[in-house]
């Protein structure tokens, strides 16, 4: 009997089992966990299966959106059969059975986000108009609309950072918009939404140097993560982590003008973990590196 090449893209249970399963290595698959929350996970998969390995039926435990970075393989699921290729996005519905085969080539590399059914349903209710939305296509092919999404996933595989959950939500939103054909609706905000986001803005101002994640901010607002993210973006025009970076950079700029403290000390006090990241972000916003900004001020 031929050996079963464990694909891994669908057989990943969301936390707590995800980290254990993703670390398993087989002869044909190497799986690397990158980042995870309680309802999502990000992982990289290197598969070396070839024509001699038979395809076996597997099942998606959660919703999967995977970017093919290299190689190709045949993907068969309830939504159809597709040849996954570099730049394409593989779409996996929770509970759906599927097969992956390499009858035409050997090996591939994918970076995949996995979502719990409940978390994805909340996003789908907003972006696709129904919490019961199911993908009608097996993939989104490589084209100009998906290239930026694939490039972002590839970058996250190298540097996930604290905004990985925001990236997971943004990817799901864009894929749902592309596959449902439904234009995003402009959400109506209540007075309570404004009050709660206002309280979080004060919290961020007071504690901007701390590692405040989406979970922390949504809990402070007494909202679900997705509803908080939508409200925050609607009110401020930016995602929470982007807004937090702005606060940190503005604080750092004030200290650069008002003191002769070392740039590294200012960067670390502002909440940046390393000096190179601080320098790059500061220059991107203020048009000059920290030292040059201080001299010109």
N, C-alpha and C positions, 0 to 999 in steps of 0.2 A: 504494500500500500504506500502511495507517495506521501512524503512528509507534508504536513500542513504548515504553510507559511503564514504565521500569525500577522495579520495586517495591523491590528491595533487601533485603526482610526475609528472603529465603531464600538469595540468592546471595552470601552473605558467608562467606568462608573464615575460619576462626579463625586467629589469629596465625601467620605474619607478614602474610598478605595482607589481613587485615581492615581495617587502618587505611587502606590505599591505596584499597580499594574503597569504604569508607564515605565517603570525602571526595569521591567523584565526584558531580557535580551534572548533572542532565538537565533538560529543559524541564518535566517533570512531577514530579520528585522532588528534594528537598534532604535529604541525609543528613549528620548531625552525629555524629562519634565522641565519646563521653563518657568512657569508661574501658575498660580492657582488661587481661587477664592472658594467660598463655600458653595457656589453655584456655577462655576466656570473653571476651565483649565486650559492652559496653553502648552503644547508639546511639539517636539520635532521628531520626525520619523524617517529613518533611512532604511530602505528595503532593497535587498539584493536578489529577490526572487526572479526566476527566469522561466522560459517555456517549459522546462521539465517539472515545474511545480504546479500541481493541480489547484484550481480555485475551489474554495469551499464556502458554503453559505455561512454568513455571520450576521450579527444584528447590532444596530446602533442603539446603545443604551440611552444616550442623550442626543441632542441635536449637534451635528458636526458641520463646521465650515472649514475646509482645508484648502490651503493654497499649494499648488504643485510648483515646486521650485526647480526641480530637475527630473528628467526621465519621463516615462509615460506608462500607463497601465489601463486596462479595460475595467470599467466600473459598471456593474449591473445592479439595479435596484428597482423598486416599485415605480419610480418615476421615469424609467427607461434605461437604456444602455448608452454609455458615452466613453470615448477615448480621452482619458485625462492627460493633459499635456502641460508643459511649462507655461505658467501664466494663467491657467484655468483655476476655477474654484470648485471643489467637490462639495456637493450638498447632501447631507445625510439627515434624514428625519428620525426622530426618536421612535424606537420600536420597529423600524423598518428593517427587513432582512436585505442583505446585499452580498455581492461577490466581487472580489478584485482578482484580476488575472494578468499575467505577463506573457501571454502567448506570442506576442509580437516583439517583445524587447526585454531587456533585463534591467531591473532596478529603478528606483525613483526616490526622490526626497520631497517630503511634504512638511508644512508647518500648519498645525490645526488648532482651532479653538473648539472646545466642547462646552455645551451649555446644558444645564439641567432643564428638564421639560417645563417646569414651572417658570423659571427665569426667562426662557425663550418665549413662552406663551405671553408673558406680560409685555415683552417688546413687540411681539407680533400683533397683539390687540391694538396697539397704537399705530404701528407702521403698515400692517397689512389689513387692518380692519376686523381681524378675528383672532382670538386666542387659539383657535383650532386650525390655524393656517398650516398647510402642508405643502412642501415644495412640489411643484409640477414638473421640474426639470432635475436631471441628475447632476448637472453642472452649469456653471456660467463660463463660457469659453473665453480664452484670452482675447481681449479687445481693449480699446482705450478706456472704457468705463471701468474695467476691472484691474488694469495695470497698477494704478495707485494703491488699490487695496492689497494686491499681492506684494507690492514693494514694501508696504507698511508691515505686513505680517513677517516678511523676511527680516526687516530691521528689528522687529520685536524679538525675533529668535536670538538675536545677538545682544540686544540691550532692552529687556522688557520694561524696566523702570516702574515707578509707582503708578503710572497712568495706564497700566495694562488692562485693567478692568474697563476703564473708559474706552479703550481701543476695542475691547471685545464687544461692547454695546454698539459702538459706532459701526463696526463691521456688520453686525447682525442687522442694524437699521438699513444700511446701504444695500445689503443683499436682499432683504425683504422688500424694499422699494423696487429693486430691479426685477424681482421674480413675481411680485404680486401685481405690478402695473398700477398700483394705487399711489397717488401723490400724497406726500406727508400733509397731514392736516395741521392747521395752526391751532395749537391748544389754547383753551381759555383758562386763565388763571383766576383763582378765587382770592379773596382778601386773606384767607388763612394761608394760602400758598405764599403770598408776598410776605406775610408776617414770619413764617417759618424760614424762608430763605434769608430774610433780613437778619434773623437771629444767627444763622450760620455765617453770614458775612461778617458779623461782629466777632464771632468765634474765630474765624480765619484771621481776622486782623490782629486779634490778641495773641494767637498761637501759630502764626504763619511759619515760624521756624521749626515747628514740630512736624513729624511725618503723618500728616492727616490724610487718610485714604478716603475713598468714596464711601466705604462702609461706615467710617467714623462720622462723616458729615451727614449722611442720610439718617443715621441713628439720632444725631443731634437735632435733626429737623423732624423726627418722628414720621418719616416717609419711607416708602420702599426705595431701593437704590435707583430704579429706573425712573420713577415718578420724580424723585428729587433731581436727578440729572436733567430731565426734560425741563422742569421748572427753573432750575438754575441757569441753564443755557438760554432759556427764553428771557429771563430777567436781566442777566448780565451780558449776554452775547458771547460767552465763552464757556468752556468746560471747566469744572472745578479745579483740576490740576493746573490748567493754563492760567486761571485766575490767581491761584496760590503762587505760582512762579512770578507773576507780575508783582504781587505784594512783596515777595522776597527781594526781587531786583530793585524795586523802588526804595525799600529800606536800605539796601546796600549802597545805592547811589547817594542817598542822604548822608550816610556815614563816610563815604569817600570824600564828599565835599566838605564835611564838617570836621574831619579828624585826619591825623597822619598815621592811623593804625595800619598794620600790615594787611594787604589785600586778602591773604589767606585767612586771617582771623575774621575779617568781615564776612568772607564767603561762608565759613563754617558756622558763624553765629547766625547768619541769615537762613541757614537750613540746607545749604548745598553740601553734598557728601565729598566732593572732590573739586579741586581748584580748576582743572581744565574744563569741566562742565560749566562752572560758574563763568569763567572767562568767555567761553563760546556764547553762552546765552546772553551775557551782558553786552557783548559786542553786537550781537544780532539785534538787540532792542535799542541800545543807545548809540550805535554807530561807531564806537571806539572801545578798545579794551579798558579794563578798570583803571590801569595806570594812566593811560592817555586821557580818560575822562576826568580823572582827578586833576591833572595838570591844566587842562583847559578850563576847569571850573575855578 
